[in-house]
Amino acid sequence: MSAITFEIRVEGVVDEESLADLGDVSVTTMAATTVLTGAAADQAALLGVLSRLRAHGLVVTEMHRLPAAAPDAESSGADTA
């Protein structure tokens, strides 16, 4: 089973302590919203991320699964010339 790639938007700016607890996620802060993007091994791991967000008092405003990354053209043997 492949990992679930996700994007979660939360209200406000997420502090460093909370980010450290979330593990390997990339962070984008815009106005009064923080966008977290990462991968979870399965649905249970994704629910764990949501649970940690709640434990830190963060309000999730949006969450969705991102499409799986397309295979790299070079590794698939496709000719790009």
mmCIF file of the N, C-alpha and C atoms, coordinates in Angstrom:
data_MODEL
# 
_entry.id   MODEL 
# 
loop_
_atom_site.group_PDB 
_atom_site.id 
_atom_site.type_symbol 
_atom_site.label_atom_id 
_atom_site.label_alt_id 
_atom_site.label_comp_id 
_atom_site.label_asym_id 
_atom_site.label_entity_id 
_atom_site.label_seq_id 
_atom_site.pdbx_PDB_ins_code 
_atom_site.Cartn_x 
_atom_site.Cartn_y 
_atom_site.Cartn_z 
_atom_site.occupancy 
_atom_site.B_iso_or_equiv 
_atom_site.pdbx_formal_charge 
_atom_site.auth_seq_id 
_atom_site.auth_comp_id 
_atom_site.auth_asym_id 
_atom_site.auth_atom_id 
_atom_site.pdbx_PDB_model_num 
ATOM 1   N N  . MET A 1 1  ? 0.845   -1.174 0.000   1.00 0.00 ? 1  MET A N  1 
ATOM 2   C CA . MET A 1 1  ? 0.000   0.000  0.000   1.00 0.00 ? 1  MET A CA 1 
ATOM 3   C C  . MET A 1 1  ? 0.885   1.230  0.000   1.00 0.00 ? 1  MET A C  1 
ATOM 4   N N  . SER A 1 2  ? 0.538   2.224  -0.840  1.00 0.00 ? 2  SER A N  1 
ATOM 5   C CA . SER A 1 2  ? 1.350   3.437  -0.903  1.00 0.00 ? 2  SER A CA 1 
ATOM 6   C C  . SER A 1 2  ? 0.873   4.454  0.131   1.00 0.00 ? 2  SER A C  1 
ATOM 7   N N  . ALA A 1 3  ? 1.751   5.373  0.430   1.00 0.00 ? 3  ALA A N  1 
ATOM 8   C CA . ALA A 1 3  ? 1.448   6.403  1.425   1.00 0.00 ? 3  ALA A CA 1 
ATOM 9   C C  . ALA A 1 3  ? 0.343   7.327  0.919   1.00 0.00 ? 3  ALA A C  1 
ATOM 10  N N  . ILE A 1 4  ? -0.370  7.927  1.841   1.00 0.00 ? 4  ILE A N  1 
ATOM 11  C CA . ILE A 1 4  ? -1.394  8.914  1.539   1.00 0.00 ? 4  ILE A CA 1 
ATOM 12  C C  . ILE A 1 4  ? -0.745  10.284 1.623   1.00 0.00 ? 4  ILE A C  1 
ATOM 13  N N  . THR A 1 5  ? -0.774  11.038 0.538   1.00 0.00 ? 5  THR A N  1 
ATOM 14  C CA . THR A 1 5  ? -0.249  12.392 0.557   1.00 0.00 ? 5  THR A CA 1 
ATOM 15  C C  . THR A 1 5  ? -1.412  13.327 0.849   1.00 0.00 ? 5  THR A C  1 
ATOM 16  N N  . PHE A 1 6  ? -1.214  14.232 1.802   1.00 0.00 ? 6  PHE A N  1 
ATOM 17  C CA . PHE A 1 6  ? -2.329  15.059 2.252   1.00 0.00 ? 6  PHE A CA 1 
ATOM 18  C C  . PHE A 1 6  ? -1.948  16.524 2.348   1.00 0.00 ? 6  PHE A C  1 
ATOM 19  N N  . GLU A 1 7  ? -2.981  17.365 2.361   1.00 0.00 ? 7  GLU A N  1 
ATOM 20  C CA . GLU A 1 7  ? -2.831  18.786 2.631   1.00 0.00 ? 7  GLU A CA 1 
ATOM 21  C C  . GLU A 1 7  ? -3.884  19.143 3.666   1.00 0.00 ? 7  GLU A C  1 
ATOM 22  N N  . ILE A 1 8  ? -3.449  19.775 4.751   1.00 0.00 ? 8  ILE A N  1 
ATOM 23  C CA . ILE A 1 8  ? -4.357  20.182 5.820   1.00 0.00 ? 8  ILE A CA 1 
ATOM 24  C C  . ILE A 1 8  ? -4.160  21.671 6.059   1.00 0.00 ? 8  ILE A C  1 
ATOM 25  N N  . ARG A 1 9  ? -5.267  22.411 6.084   1.00 0.00 ? 9  ARG A N  1 
ATOM 26  C CA . ARG A 1 9  ? -5.227  23.846 6.387   1.00 0.00 ? 9  ARG A CA 1 
ATOM 27  C C  . ARG A 1 9  ? -5.785  24.057 7.787   1.00 0.00 ? 9  ARG A C  1 
ATOM 28  N N  . VAL A 1 10 ? -5.066  24.837 8.579   1.00 0.00 ? 10 VAL A N  1 
ATOM 29  C CA . VAL A 1 10 ? -5.510  25.143 9.935   1.00 0.00 ? 10 VAL A CA 1 
ATOM 30  C C  . VAL A 1 10 ? -5.552  26.654 10.123  1.00 0.00 ? 10 VAL A C  1 
ATOM 31  N N  . GLU A 1 11 ? -6.408  27.087 11.052  1.00 0.00 ? 11 GLU A N  1 
ATOM 32  C CA . GLU A 1 11 ? -6.502  28.510 11.365  1.00 0.00 ? 11 GLU A CA 1 
ATOM 33  C C  . GLU A 1 11 ? -5.235  28.967 12.070  1.00 0.00 ? 11 GLU A C  1 
ATOM 34  N N  . GLY A 1 12 ? -4.768  30.151 11.716  1.00 0.00 ? 12 GLY A N  1 
ATOM 35  C CA . GLY A 1 12 ? -3.654  30.763 12.420  1.00 0.00 ? 12 GLY A CA 1 
ATOM 36  C C  . GLY A 1 12 ? -2.301  30.223 12.022  1.00 0.00 ? 12 GLY A C  1 
ATOM 37  N N  . VAL A 1 13 ? -1.310  30.687 12.748  1.00 0.00 ? 13 VAL A N  1 
ATOM 38  C CA . VAL A 1 13 ? 0.075   30.273 12.533  1.00 0.00 ? 13 VAL A CA 1 
ATOM 39  C C  . VAL A 1 13 ? 0.409   29.198 13.558  1.00 0.00 ? 13 VAL A C  1 
ATOM 40  N N  . VAL A 1 14 ? 0.946   28.094 13.088  1.00 0.00 ? 14 VAL A N  1 
ATOM 41  C CA . VAL A 1 14 ? 1.286   26.967 13.966  1.00 0.00 ? 14 VAL A CA 1 
ATOM 42  C C  . VAL A 1 14 ? 2.661   27.213 14.577  1.00 0.00 ? 14 VAL A C  1 
ATOM 43  N N  . ASP A 1 15 ? 2.748   27.111 15.907  1.00 0.00 ? 15 ASP A N  1 
ATOM 44  C CA . ASP A 1 15 ? 4.023   27.365 16.593  1.00 0.00 ? 15 ASP A CA 1 
ATOM 45  C C  . ASP A 1 15 ? 5.011   26.217 16.367  1.00 0.00 ? 15 ASP A C  1 
ATOM 46  N N  . GLU A 1 16 ? 6.275   26.498 16.637  1.00 0.00 ? 16 GLU A N  1 
ATOM 47  C CA . GLU A 1 16 ? 7.358   25.530 16.392  1.00 0.00 ? 16 GLU A CA 1 
ATOM 48  C C  . GLU A 1 16 ? 7.179   24.227 17.180  1.00 0.00 ? 16 GLU A C  1 
ATOM 49  N N  . GLU A 1 17 ? 6.718   24.318 18.420  1.00 0.00 ? 17 GLU A N  1 
ATOM 50  C CA . GLU A 1 17 ? 6.514   23.113 19.237  1.00 0.00 ? 17 GLU A CA 1 
ATOM 51  C C  . GLU A 1 17 ? 5.486   22.185 18.597  1.00 0.00 ? 17 GLU A C  1 
ATOM 52  N N  . SER A 1 18 ? 4.398   22.760 18.123  1.00 0.00 ? 18 SER A N  1 
ATOM 53  C CA . SER A 1 18 ? 3.358   21.959 17.470  1.00 0.00 ? 18 SER A CA 1 
ATOM 54  C C  . SER A 1 18 ? 3.883   21.341 16.182  1.00 0.00 ? 18 SER A C  1 
ATOM 55  N N  . LEU A 1 19 ? 4.636   22.124 15.415  1.00 0.00 ? 19 LEU A N  1 
ATOM 56  C CA . LEU A 1 19 ? 5.191   21.607 14.160  1.00 0.00 ? 19 LEU A CA 1 
ATOM 57  C C  . LEU A 1 19 ? 6.128   20.434 14.421  1.00 0.00 ? 19 LEU A C  1 
ATOM 58  N N  . ALA A 1 20 ? 6.939   20.533 15.458  1.00 0.00 ? 20 ALA A N  1 
ATOM 59  C CA . ALA A 1 20 ? 7.871   19.453 15.792  1.00 0.00 ? 20 ALA A CA 1 
ATOM 60  C C  . ALA A 1 20 ? 7.108   18.168 16.114  1.00 0.00 ? 20 ALA A C  1 
ATOM 61  N N  . ASP A 1 21 ? 5.960   18.300 16.752  1.00 0.00 ? 21 ASP A N  1 
ATOM 62  C CA . ASP A 1 21 ? 5.150   17.142 17.123  1.00 0.00 ? 21 ASP A CA 1 
ATOM 63  C C  . ASP A 1 21 ? 4.479   16.495 15.916  1.00 0.00 ? 21 ASP A C  1 
ATOM 64  N N  . LEU A 1 22 ? 4.349   17.231 14.818  1.00 0.00 ? 22 LEU A N  1 
ATOM 65  C CA . LEU A 1 22 ? 3.656   16.710 13.635  1.00 0.00 ? 22 LEU A CA 1 
ATOM 66  C C  . LEU A 1 22 ? 4.562   15.878 12.742  1.00 0.00 ? 22 LEU A C  1 
ATOM 67  N N  . GLY A 1 23 ? 5.848   15.904 12.975  1.00 0.00 ? 23 GLY A N  1 
ATOM 68  C CA . GLY A 1 23 ? 6.760   15.089 12.182  1.00 0.00 ? 23 GLY A CA 1 
ATOM 69  C C  . GLY A 1 23 ? 7.134   15.753 10.870  1.00 0.00 ? 23 GLY A C  1 
ATOM 70  N N  . ASP A 1 24 ? 7.303   14.941 9.854   1.00 0.00 ? 24 ASP A N  1 
ATOM 71  C CA . ASP A 1 24 ? 7.819   15.390 8.561   1.00 0.00 ? 24 ASP A CA 1 
ATOM 72  C C  . ASP A 1 24 ? 6.699   15.952 7.687   1.00 0.00 ? 24 ASP A C  1 
ATOM 73  N N  . VAL A 1 25 ? 6.389   17.232 7.884   1.00 0.00 ? 25 VAL A N  1 
ATOM 74  C CA . VAL A 1 25 ? 5.420   17.914 7.036   1.00 0.00 ? 25 VAL A CA 1 
ATOM 75  C C  . VAL A 1 25 ? 6.056   19.204 6.531   1.00 0.00 ? 25 VAL A C  1 
ATOM 76  N N  . SER A 1 26 ? 5.684   19.612 5.331   1.00 0.00 ? 26 SER A N  1 
ATOM 77  C CA . SER A 1 26 ? 6.132   20.916 4.860   1.00 0.00 ? 26 SER A CA 1 
ATOM 78  C C  . SER A 1 26 ? 5.083   21.937 5.271   1.00 0.00 ? 26 SER A C  1 
ATOM 79  N N  . VAL A 1 27 ? 5.514   23.152 5.513   1.00 0.00 ? 27 VAL A N  1 
ATOM 80  C CA . VAL A 1 27 ? 4.650   24.183 6.075   1.00 0.00 ? 27 VAL A CA 1 
ATOM 81  C C  . VAL A 1 27 ? 4.673   25.422 5.199   1.00 0.00 ? 27 VAL A C  1 
ATOM 82  N N  . THR A 1 28 ? 3.487   25.945 4.912   1.00 0.00 ? 28 THR A N  1 
ATOM 83  C CA . THR A 1 28 ? 3.341   27.217 4.222   1.00 0.00 ? 28 THR A CA 1 
ATOM 84  C C  . THR A 1 28 ? 2.388   28.057 5.053   1.00 0.00 ? 28 THR A C  1 
ATOM 85  N N  . THR A 1 29 ? 2.798   29.275 5.384   1.00 0.00 ? 29 THR A N  1 
ATOM 86  C CA . THR A 1 29 ? 1.937   30.161 6.164   1.00 0.00 ? 29 THR A CA 1 
ATOM 87  C C  . THR A 1 29 ? 1.475   31.298 5.271   1.00 0.00 ? 29 THR A C  1 
ATOM 88  N N  . MET A 1 30 ? 0.153   31.490 5.219   1.00 0.00 ? 30 MET A N  1 
ATOM 89  C CA . MET A 1 30 ? -0.443  32.546 4.415   1.00 0.00 ? 30 MET A CA 1 
ATOM 90  C C  . MET A 1 30 ? -1.457  33.288 5.280   1.00 0.00 ? 30 MET A C  1 
ATOM 91  N N  . ALA A 1 31 ? -1.299  34.595 5.381   1.00 0.00 ? 31 ALA A N  1 
ATOM 92  C CA . ALA A 1 31 ? -2.222  35.431 6.163   1.00 0.00 ? 31 ALA A CA 1 
ATOM 93  C C  . ALA A 1 31 ? -2.506  34.759 7.500   1.00 0.00 ? 31 ALA A C  1 
ATOM 94  N N  . ALA A 1 32 ? -3.719  34.318 7.725   1.00 0.00 ? 32 ALA A N  1 
ATOM 95  C CA . ALA A 1 32 ? -4.099  33.716 9.011   1.00 0.00 ? 32 ALA A CA 1 
ATOM 96  C C  . ALA A 1 32 ? -4.330  32.219 8.867   1.00 0.00 ? 32 ALA A C  1 
ATOM 97  N N  . THR A 1 33 ? -3.609  31.582 7.939   1.00 0.00 ? 33 THR A N  1 
ATOM 98  C CA . THR A 1 33 ? -3.779  30.151 7.680   1.00 0.00 ? 33 THR A CA 1 
ATOM 99  C C  . THR A 1 33 ? -2.422  29.487 7.534   1.00 0.00 ? 33 THR A C  1 
ATOM 100 N N  . THR A 1 34 ? -2.301  28.283 8.049   1.00 0.00 ? 34 THR A N  1 
ATOM 101 C CA . THR A 1 34 ? -1.107  27.470 7.845   1.00 0.00 ? 34 THR A CA 1 
ATOM 102 C C  . THR A 1 34 ? -1.499  26.250 7.032   1.00 0.00 ? 34 THR A C  1 
ATOM 103 N N  . VAL A 1 35 ? -0.719  25.953 5.994   1.00 0.00 ? 35 VAL A N  1 
ATOM 104 C CA . VAL A 1 35 ? -0.960  24.784 5.147   1.00 0.00 ? 35 VAL A CA 1 
ATOM 105 C C  . VAL A 1 35 ? 0.123   23.765 5.443   1.00 0.00 ? 35 VAL A C  1 
ATOM 106 N N  . LEU A 1 36 ? -0.288  22.581 5.843   1.00 0.00 ? 36 LEU A N  1 
ATOM 107 C CA . LEU A 1 36 ? 0.625   21.479 6.140   1.00 0.00 ? 36 LEU A CA 1 
ATOM 108 C C  . LEU A 1 36 ? 0.481   20.437 5.040   1.00 0.00 ? 36 LEU A C  1 
ATOM 109 N N  . THR A 1 37 ? 1.571   20.022 4.457   1.00 0.00 ? 37 THR A N  1 
ATOM 110 C CA . THR A 1 37 ? 1.545   19.008 3.411   1.00 0.00 ? 37 THR A CA 1 
ATOM 111 C C  . THR A 1 37 ? 2.505   17.895 3.812   1.00 0.00 ? 37 THR A C  1 
ATOM 112 N N  . GLY A 1 38 ? 2.063   16.664 3.692   1.00 0.00 ? 38 GLY A N  1 
ATOM 113 C CA . GLY A 1 38 ? 2.922   15.556 4.068   1.00 0.00 ? 38 GLY A CA 1 
ATOM 114 C C  . GLY A 1 38 ? 2.373   14.236 3.587   1.00 0.00 ? 38 GLY A C  1 
ATOM 115 N N  . ALA A 1 39 ? 2.947   13.161 4.089   1.00 0.00 ? 39 ALA A N  1 
ATOM 116 C CA . ALA A 1 39 ? 2.521   11.813 3.723   1.00 0.00 ? 39 ALA A CA 1 
ATOM 117 C C  . ALA A 1 39 ? 2.293   11.016 4.993   1.00 0.00 ? 39 ALA A C  1 
ATOM 118 N N  . ALA A 1 40 ? 1.312   10.154 4.951   1.00 0.00 ? 40 ALA A N  1 
ATOM 119 C CA . ALA A 1 40 ? 1.010   9.257  6.059   1.00 0.00 ? 40 ALA A CA 1 
ATOM 120 C C  . ALA A 1 40 ? 0.999   7.839  5.511   1.00 0.00 ? 40 ALA A C  1 
ATOM 121 N N  . ALA A 1 41 ? 1.500   6.899  6.284   1.00 0.00 ? 41 ALA A N  1 
ATOM 122 C CA . ALA A 1 41 ? 1.599   5.516  5.818   1.00 0.00 ? 41 ALA A CA 1 
ATOM 123 C C  . ALA A 1 41 ? 0.231   4.924  5.484   1.00 0.00 ? 41 ALA A C  1 
ATOM 124 N N  . ASP A 1 42 ? -0.779  5.325  6.239   1.00 0.00 ? 42 ASP A N  1 
ATOM 125 C CA . ASP A 1 42 ? -2.130  4.796  6.020   1.00 0.00 ? 42 ASP A CA 1 
ATOM 126 C C  . ASP A 1 42 ? -3.133  5.722  6.695   1.00 0.00 ? 42 ASP A C  1 
ATOM 127 N N  . GLN A 1 43 ? -4.400  5.335  6.659   1.00 0.00 ? 43 GLN A N  1 
ATOM 128 C CA . GLN A 1 43 ? -5.446  6.177  7.226   1.00 0.00 ? 43 GLN A CA 1 
ATOM 129 C C  . GLN A 1 43 ? -5.273  6.361  8.737   1.00 0.00 ? 43 GLN A C  1 
ATOM 130 N N  . ALA A 1 44 ? -4.840  5.338  9.424   1.00 0.00 ? 44 ALA A N  1 
ATOM 131 C CA . ALA A 1 44 ? -4.628  5.439  10.869  1.00 0.00 ? 44 ALA A CA 1 
ATOM 132 C C  . ALA A 1 44 ? -3.559  6.482  11.188  1.00 0.00 ? 44 ALA A C  1 
ATOM 133 N N  . ALA A 1 45 ? -2.493  6.526  10.397  1.00 0.00 ? 45 ALA A N  1 
ATOM 134 C CA . ALA A 1 45 ? -1.439  7.526  10.608  1.00 0.00 ? 45 ALA A CA 1 
ATOM 135 C C  . ALA A 1 45 ? -1.966  8.931  10.330  1.00 0.00 ? 45 ALA A C  1 
ATOM 136 N N  . LEU A 1 46 ? -2.800  9.078  9.321   1.00 0.00 ? 46 LEU A N  1 
ATOM 137 C CA . LEU A 1 46 ? -3.395  10.374 9.021   1.00 0.00 ? 46 LEU A CA 1 
ATOM 138 C C  . LEU A 1 46 ? -4.300  10.826 10.158  1.00 0.00 ? 46 LEU A C  1 
ATOM 139 N N  . LEU A 1 47 ? -5.072  9.910  10.709  1.00 0.00 ? 47 LEU A N  1 
ATOM 140 C CA . LEU A 1 47 ? -5.914  10.239 11.864  1.00 0.00 ? 47 LEU A CA 1 
ATOM 141 C C  . LEU A 1 47 ? -5.059  10.644 13.062  1.00 0.00 ? 47 LEU A C  1 
ATOM 142 N N  . GLY A 1 48 ? -3.881  10.061 13.182  1.00 0.00 ? 48 GLY A N  1 
ATOM 143 C CA . GLY A 1 48 ? -2.950  10.447 14.244  1.00 0.00 ? 48 GLY A CA 1 
ATOM 144 C C  . GLY A 1 48 ? -2.496  11.891 14.086  1.00 0.00 ? 48 GLY A C  1 
ATOM 145 N N  . VAL A 1 49 ? -2.234  12.317 12.855  1.00 0.00 ? 49 VAL A N  1 
ATOM 146 C CA . VAL A 1 49 ? -1.849  13.707 12.596  1.00 0.00 ? 49 VAL A CA 1 
ATOM 147 C C  . VAL A 1 49 ? -2.996  14.632 13.003  1.00 0.00 ? 49 VAL A C  1 
ATOM 148 N N  . LEU A 1 50 ? -4.218  14.280 12.601  1.00 0.00 ? 50 LEU A N  1 
ATOM 149 C CA . LEU A 1 50 ? -5.378  15.099 12.963  1.00 0.00 ? 50 LEU A CA 1 
ATOM 150 C C  . LEU A 1 50 ? -5.569  15.158 14.474  1.00 0.00 ? 50 LEU A C  1 
ATOM 151 N N  . SER A 1 51 ? -5.339  14.050 15.137  1.00 0.00 ? 51 SER A N  1 
ATOM 152 C CA . SER A 1 51 ? -5.467  14.003 16.591  1.00 0.00 ? 51 SER A CA 1 
ATOM 153 C C  . SER A 1 51 ? -4.446  14.921 17.262  1.00 0.00 ? 51 SER A C  1 
ATOM 154 N N  . ARG A 1 52 ? -3.206  14.928 16.755  1.00 0.00 ? 52 ARG A N  1 
ATOM 155 C CA . ARG A 1 52 ? -2.178  15.800 17.322  1.00 0.00 ? 52 ARG A CA 1 
ATOM 156 C C  . ARG A 1 52 ? -2.513  17.269 17.085  1.00 0.00 ? 52 ARG A C  1 
ATOM 157 N N  . LEU A 1 53 ? -3.084  17.585 15.921  1.00 0.00 ? 53 LEU A N  1 
ATOM 158 C CA . LEU A 1 53 ? -3.509  18.962 15.665  1.00 0.00 ? 53 LEU A CA 1 
ATOM 159 C C  . LEU A 1 53 ? -4.549  19.393 16.698  1.00 0.00 ? 53 LEU A C  1 
ATOM 160 N N  . ARG A 1 54 ? -5.501  18.521 16.943  1.00 0.00 ? 54 ARG A N  1 
ATOM 161 C CA . ARG A 1 54 ? -6.557  18.826 17.920  1.00 0.00 ? 54 ARG A CA 1 
ATOM 162 C C  . ARG A 1 54 ? -5.960  18.990 19.329  1.00 0.00 ? 54 ARG A C  1 
ATOM 163 N N  . ALA A 1 55 ? -5.014  18.121 19.685  1.00 0.00 ? 55 ALA A N  1 
ATOM 164 C CA . ALA A 1 55 ? -4.382  18.186 21.000  1.00 0.00 ? 55 ALA A CA 1 
ATOM 165 C C  . ALA A 1 55 ? -3.661  19.519 21.214  1.00 0.00 ? 55 ALA A C  1 
ATOM 166 N N  . HIS A 1 56 ? -3.193  20.123 20.127  1.00 0.00 ? 56 HIS A N  1 
ATOM 167 C CA . HIS A 1 56 ? -2.514  21.417 20.215  1.00 0.00 ? 56 HIS A CA 1 
ATOM 168 C C  . HIS A 1 56 ? -3.498  22.579 20.111  1.00 0.00 ? 56 HIS A C  1 
ATOM 169 N N  . GLY A 1 57 ? -4.794  22.260 20.042  1.00 0.00 ? 57 GLY A N  1 
ATOM 170 C CA . GLY A 1 57 ? -5.811  23.306 19.994  1.00 0.00 ? 57 GLY A CA 1 
ATOM 171 C C  . GLY A 1 57 ? -5.953  23.977 18.645  1.00 0.00 ? 57 GLY A C  1 
ATOM 172 N N  . LEU A 1 58 ? -5.466  23.321 17.595  1.00 0.00 ? 58 LEU A N  1 
ATOM 173 C CA . LEU A 1 58 ? -5.530  23.910 16.262  1.00 0.00 ? 58 LEU A CA 1 
ATOM 174 C C  . LEU A 1 58 ? -6.847  23.527 15.578  1.00 0.00 ? 58 LEU A C  1 
ATOM 175 N N  . VAL A 1 59 ? -7.420  24.478 14.857  1.00 0.00 ? 59 VAL A N  1 
ATOM 176 C CA . VAL A 1 59 ? -8.695  24.267 14.180  1.00 0.00 ? 59 VAL A CA 1 
ATOM 177 C C  . VAL A 1 59 ? -8.427  23.944 12.707  1.00 0.00 ? 59 VAL A C  1 
ATOM 178 N N  . VAL A 1 60 ? -8.810  22.738 12.285  1.00 0.00 ? 60 VAL A N  1 
ATOM 179 C CA . VAL A 1 60 ? -8.662  22.327 10.892  1.00 0.00 ? 60 VAL A CA 1 
ATOM 180 C C  . VAL A 1 60 ? -9.806  22.948 10.095  1.00 0.00 ? 60 VAL A C  1 
ATOM 181 N N  . THR A 1 61 ? -9.462  23.694 9.055   1.00 0.00 ? 61 THR A N  1 
ATOM 182 C CA . THR A 1 61 ? -10.488 24.313 8.224   1.00 0.00 ? 61 THR A CA 1 
ATOM 183 C C  . THR A 1 61 ? -10.700 23.579 6.908   1.00 0.00 ? 61 THR A C  1 
ATOM 184 N N  . GLU A 1 62 ? -9.701  22.797 6.507   1.00 0.00 ? 62 GLU A N  1 
ATOM 185 C CA . GLU A 1 62 ? -9.813  22.055 5.250   1.00 0.00 ? 62 GLU A CA 1 
ATOM 186 C C  . GLU A 1 62 ? -8.787  20.935 5.244   1.00 0.00 ? 62 GLU A C  1 
ATOM 187 N N  . MET A 1 63 ? -9.164  19.812 4.652   1.00 0.00 ? 63 MET A N  1 
ATOM 188 C CA . MET A 1 63 ? -8.235  18.701 4.500   1.00 0.00 ? 63 MET A CA 1 
ATOM 189 C C  . MET A 1 63 ? -8.599  17.954 3.236   1.00 0.00 ? 63 MET A C  1 
ATOM 190 N N  . HIS A 1 64 ? -7.602  17.587 2.455   1.00 0.00 ? 64 HIS A N  1 
ATOM 191 C CA . HIS A 1 64 ? -7.862  16.724 1.310   1.00 0.00 ? 64 HIS A CA 1 
ATOM 192 C C  . HIS A 1 64 ? -6.633  15.920 0.935   1.00 0.00 ? 64 HIS A C  1 
ATOM 193 N N  . ARG A 1 65 ? -6.916  14.835 0.241   1.00 0.00 ? 65 ARG A N  1 
ATOM 194 C CA . ARG A 1 65 ? -5.865  13.941 -0.238  1.00 0.00 ? 65 ARG A CA 1 
ATOM 195 C C  . ARG A 1 65 ? -5.343  14.498 -1.548  1.00 0.00 ? 65 ARG A C  1 
ATOM 196 N N  . LEU A 1 66 ? -4.034  14.533 -1.690  1.00 0.00 ? 66 LEU A N  1 
ATOM 197 C CA . LEU A 1 66 ? -3.419  14.980 -2.930  1.00 0.00 ? 66 LEU A CA 1 
ATOM 198 C C  . LEU A 1 66 ? -3.222  13.790 -3.855  1.00 0.00 ? 66 LEU A C  1 
ATOM 199 N N  . PRO A 1 67 ? -3.255  14.018 -5.154  1.00 0.00 ? 67 PRO A N  1 
ATOM 200 C CA . PRO A 1 67 ? -3.026  12.910 -6.086  1.00 0.00 ? 67 PRO A CA 1 
ATOM 201 C C  . PRO A 1 67 ? -1.619  12.337 -5.906  1.00 0.00 ? 67 PRO A C  1 
ATOM 202 N N  . ALA A 1 68 ? -1.489  11.071 -6.173  1.00 0.00 ? 68 ALA A N  1 
ATOM 203 C CA . ALA A 1 68 ? -0.174  10.428 -6.094  1.00 0.00 ? 68 ALA A CA 1 
ATOM 204 C C  . ALA A 1 68 ? 0.748   11.065 -7.119  1.00 0.00 ? 68 ALA A C  1 
ATOM 205 N N  . ALA A 1 69 ? 2.017   11.189 -6.774  1.00 0.00 ? 69 ALA A N  1 
ATOM 206 C CA . ALA A 1 69 ? 2.996   11.781 -7.688  1.00 0.00 ? 69 ALA A CA 1 
ATOM 207 C C  . ALA A 1 69 ? 3.145   10.902 -8.924  1.00 0.00 ? 69 ALA A C  1 
ATOM 208 N N  . ALA A 1 70 ? 3.252   11.540 -10.072 1.00 0.00 ? 70 ALA A N  1 
ATOM 209 C CA . ALA A 1 70 ? 3.447   10.810 -11.315 1.00 0.00 ? 70 ALA A CA 1 
ATOM 210 C C  . ALA A 1 70 ? 4.850   10.221 -11.334 1.00 0.00 ? 70 ALA A C  1 
ATOM 211 N N  . PRO A 1 71 ? 5.009   9.043  -11.922 1.00 0.00 ? 71 PRO A N  1 
ATOM 212 C CA . PRO A 1 71 ? 6.355   8.453  -12.013 1.00 0.00 ? 71 PRO A CA 1 
ATOM 213 C C  . PRO A 1 71 ? 7.276   9.378  -12.802 1.00 0.00 ? 71 PRO A C  1 
ATOM 214 N N  . ASP A 1 72 ? 8.521   9.438  -12.400 1.00 0.00 ? 72 ASP A N  1 
ATOM 215 C CA . ASP A 1 72 ? 9.519   10.256 -13.072 1.00 0.00 ? 72 ASP A CA 1 
ATOM 216 C C  . ASP A 1 72 ? 9.734   9.712  -14.482 1.00 0.00 ? 72 ASP A C  1 
ATOM 217 N N  . ALA A 1 73 ? 9.699   10.595 -15.485 1.00 0.00 ? 73 ALA A N  1 
ATOM 218 C CA . ALA A 1 73 ? 9.834   10.162 -16.873 1.00 0.00 ? 73 ALA A CA 1 
ATOM 219 C C  . ALA A 1 73 ? 11.157  9.453  -17.116 1.00 0.00 ? 73 ALA A C  1 
ATOM 220 N N  . GLU A 1 74 ? 12.249  9.914  -16.451 1.00 0.00 ? 74 GLU A N  1 
ATOM 221 C CA . GLU A 1 74 ? 13.545  9.271  -16.644 1.00 0.00 ? 74 GLU A CA 1 
ATOM 222 C C  . GLU A 1 74 ? 13.545  7.853  -16.105 1.00 0.00 ? 74 GLU A C  1 
ATOM 223 N N  . SER A 1 75 ? 12.924  7.634  -14.955 1.00 0.00 ? 75 SER A N  1 
ATOM 224 C CA . SER A 1 75 ? 12.965  6.289  -14.370 1.00 0.00 ? 75 SER A CA 1 
ATOM 225 C C  . SER A 1 75 ? 12.022  5.337  -15.096 1.00 0.00 ? 75 SER A C  1 
ATOM 226 N N  . SER A 1 76 ? 11.082  5.875  -15.879 1.00 0.00 ? 76 SER A N  1 
ATOM 227 C CA . SER A 1 76 ? 10.160  5.004  -16.592 1.00 0.00 ? 76 SER A CA 1 
ATOM 228 C C  . SER A 1 76 ? 10.705  4.602  -17.952 1.00 0.00 ? 76 SER A C  1 
ATOM 229 N N  . GLY A 1 77 ? 11.853  5.209  -18.328 1.00 0.00 ? 77 GLY A N  1 
ATOM 230 C CA . GLY A 1 77 ? 12.452  4.867  -19.610 1.00 0.00 ? 77 GLY A CA 1 
ATOM 231 C C  . GLY A 1 77 ? 11.892  5.679  -20.755 1.00 0.00 ? 77 GLY A C  1 
ATOM 232 N N  . ALA A 1 78 ? 11.032  6.645  -20.505 1.00 0.00 ? 78 ALA A N  1 
ATOM 233 C CA . ALA A 1 78 ? 10.465  7.474  -21.558 1.00 0.00 ? 78 ALA A CA 1 
ATOM 234 C C  . ALA A 1 78 ? 11.544  8.375  -22.121 1.00 0.00 ? 78 ALA A C  1 
ATOM 235 N N  . ASP A 1 79 ? 11.507  8.577  -23.441 1.00 0.00 ? 79 ASP A N  1 
ATOM 236 C CA . ASP A 1 79 ? 12.462  9.447  -24.113 1.00 0.00 ? 79 ASP A CA 1 
ATOM 237 C C  . ASP A 1 79 ? 11.914  10.858 -24.075 1.00 0.00 ? 79 ASP A C  1 
ATOM 238 N N  . THR A 1 80 ? 12.649  11.799 -23.452 1.00 0.00 ? 80 THR A N  1 
ATOM 239 C CA . THR A 1 80 ? 12.185  13.179 -23.333 1.00 0.00 ? 80 THR A CA 1 
ATOM 240 C C  . THR A 1 80 ? 12.852  14.093 -24.335 1.00 0.00 ? 80 THR A C  1 
ATOM 241 N N  . ALA A 1 81 ? 13.667  13.571 -25.245 1.00 0.00 ? 81 ALA A N  1 
ATOM 242 C CA . ALA A 1 81 ? 14.372  14.398 -26.225 1.00 0.00 ? 81 ALA A CA 1 
ATOM 243 C C  . ALA A 1 81 ? 13.508  14.749 -27.397 1.00 0.00 ? 81 ALA A C  1 
# 
